[in-house]
């Protein structure tokens, strides 16, 4: 099995890293040296101090993920690799690392198939995203207006243009609706990763309530932060599992972004 090696990845990360302020560069270099010397916990502390000072990059998240992988804290390693995958310069390498990490988990949560509408919206999000859908909706709106004008100026083809305007109008509404829905979903939910060996998802923010599921280390979920803050007094997260079920999980068991 192919494993992550810190020294191999470090040099790639340094080359990918954009130039920060001098102080942050010095801290990054110091953390990288600690990582090369296999002082993983110390390296993590320095990397996190860079983030606390307001500097963020794909290379920063990626190196933290490498350090946690070497400490065999695979849930945290996956969390930081997911964050690194959001940066263009580290996206490909982070995704490759996530594949390696996934193969190292000793146990995996049982995941039921995603609900059909979830698969549909995930497909739209991957294909166009909320911004792309809004652009498509505006284009269809212009086409609808064009067909209506054509029907006015070309009486002989009025029926055809009227039908085309109806069809394009329907697509306009759908594209804009899907765009708004995805935007709201992004606003309402954060991504969470289980970082404990196992965590129980309860029906209510109470360990005495019914058990919904068990999330093992590395399991990803959506976290409704506003709902969690309002109802659980900073002790629980209200989460939406990959199979569409909802429940409550201890905040100590999950890292979110």
N, C-alpha and C positions, 0 to 999 in steps of 0.2 A: 504494500500500500504506500502511496506517495504521501509523505508528511511535509508540513511546512518547516523550513529551516530558516531560522532568524537571520543568519549572516547573508544568505543568498538574497532574501527579500529586502534587506536593509538598503543595499546599494541601489536597488531599483527605486525604492521609495525616495531616497535622497535626490536622485535625478529627477523624479517626478514633482518634487515639492517646489512650490512657488516661493520666491524670496520674501520672507517676513521681515519685520523690524529686527534690528541688530540684536536686541536683547532676547527676542524670542528665538532667533536663529541660534544664538549661543546656547539657550536652554534646550533646543531641539538637538543640537550636536551633542550636548552632555547626556541627554536621554538616550541618544543613539549609541553612544559609547557604552553606557550601562547595559543596553540591550545586547551589544556585541560581547560584553563580558559576562553575559547570562545573569545579570542582576535585574531580573525581570520586574520584581515588585518596585524597586527603586526607580526603574525606567518609567513604569506606569505613573508613579507619583509625579515625576517631572513633566511627562507628557500632559497629564491632567492639569497641572499648574499653567501650562501654556494655554489650554482651553479656557481656564478660569480668567486668564488675562485678556480674553476676547479674540484669540486667534484660533481659527478653524481651517483645516484643509483635509483633503482625502488622505494625504500621506500621514497626517497626525493620527487619524482614526485607524488607518491601516496598521501602523506600527504598534498602537495599543492592542489591536486585535492579535497581532503576532505575539506580543508579550503574554497575553492571556492564554493563547493557544499553547505556548511553551509551559505555562503553569498548569495546564490541563483544565483550565476554567473555560470550558468550551461554550457555555451559554453566553458569557461575556464576550468571548472571542467572536462569536457569530454576531452579537449585537453591534460591535464596533466595525466588523466587516460590512454589515448592512449599511451602516452610516457612511463608510468609505465608498460603497458602491453608488452613492448618490453624486459623486464627483466624477466628471468625465475622465480626468487623468488617472484615476485609480479604479474605475468601474470594472473593467475587464479582470484585472488582477484580484480585486476583492471578490468577485463572483466565483473565480476559480478557487480562491481560498475557502469560500463558504462551502463549495462542493466537497473539499477535503475535510473540513470540519464536520459536515453532516455525516460523513462516513465514520467518524470517530466517536459519535455518540453511542454509548452502551445500550441505551433504551430510547425508544421513540414513542411519542404519544400516538395513540390510535386516532387517525384522522378519517372521518367519514367524507364521502365525496361532497364537493361544494354544491350548494344549491344552484339550479339552472340560471336564475337571474344574477347570482353572484358571479358565475362564470361569464355571463354576458357582459356585465359591467366591467369586470376585470379585463375582458377582451377589448372593450371600447377604450378603457383607460390606457392600456398598452398601445393600442393602435393609434389613437388620436389625442387622448387626454382631454381634460375639460376645455383647455384653450383651443385645441383643434376642432372640437365639436362646436364651440361657439362660432368659430370662423366659418365652418361648414353651414351652420344655421343661418348666418348672415348672408352667405352666398346664395343659399336657397331662397331667402327672403327677397333678394334682388331678382332672382329668376322668377319668383312668383309675380313680382311687380311687372317684370318684362312681359310675361305671358298675358297678364291682364291688359297691358297696353296694346299688345299685339292683337288681342281679341277685339279691342275697340277699333283699331285701324284696319283690321283685315276681317270684315264681316263674313266673308266666304269661309273662313277658317275659325269662326268664332267658337263653335262647339269644341274643336280640337284644343284651342288655346285655353278655353275655360277648364277643360279636364286636366290639362297640364298644370294650370295654375293651382287647381285643387290638390293635385298630387304633390307639387313642390311646396304648397302651403303646409300639408301634413308633415312632410319631411322637415320643414322649418321648425314647426312646433316640437317635433321629436328631438331634433338635434339640440335645440336650445334647452329643452327639458333635461336631456341627458347631461348636458354641460353643467347646468345648475346643480343637478343631483350629485355629480362627481365632485363639484366644488364644495358643496355642503358636506359631503362625506369626508373630504380632506380636512375641512375645518373642524368637524365634530370628533374625528378619530385620530389618534396617534398609533404608531406601531409599537407593540410590546414584545419582548423576548423573555422567556422564562430563564432565569439564571441560577435557580436552585436545582438540586438533583430531581426533585419532584414537588409539585404544588397542587393543592386541591382547589378546584373551582366550585364554589357553593352557589346555591340558588339565591341566597340573601347574604348581606354582609355580616354573617354570623356563622361561626364554626359549628353551631348546633343545627343549622338548616340542612336541607337535602343537598347531596353531592351531585353536581352536574357532570363533572369530568375530572380527569387528572392530567395536568400538563407537566410533562417531563422537561428536563433541561434542553434548551434550544427551541422549544415550541414557540411559534409566532402567533400573535393575535392582534386584534384591534382594540384599542382602549378608548372608551368614552370618558375623556378627562373631566368635562363639565359635570356629567352625571355623577362621576366618582367624587368630585369635590363637594357637591351639594349634599350627597346622601351618606357618605362614609367617613367623614371626619378624618381624612388623610391617612386612613389605615387600610383601605381597600381600593381596588380598581374595579370598575364595571367594565367587563370585557365582552367582546364578540368573538367567538371562536371561529376557526376556519370552516366548520360545518354549519355555521349559522346560529348555533346556540349561544345564549347569553348567560352570564353568571358573574360572580364576584371572586376576586383572587387577592391575596395579601400583597400589598405594595412591596414588601421586602423581597418577594419572589420574582419581581419583574423589573426590567429596565425599559424605559419608553423613550421615543423620540418623535 
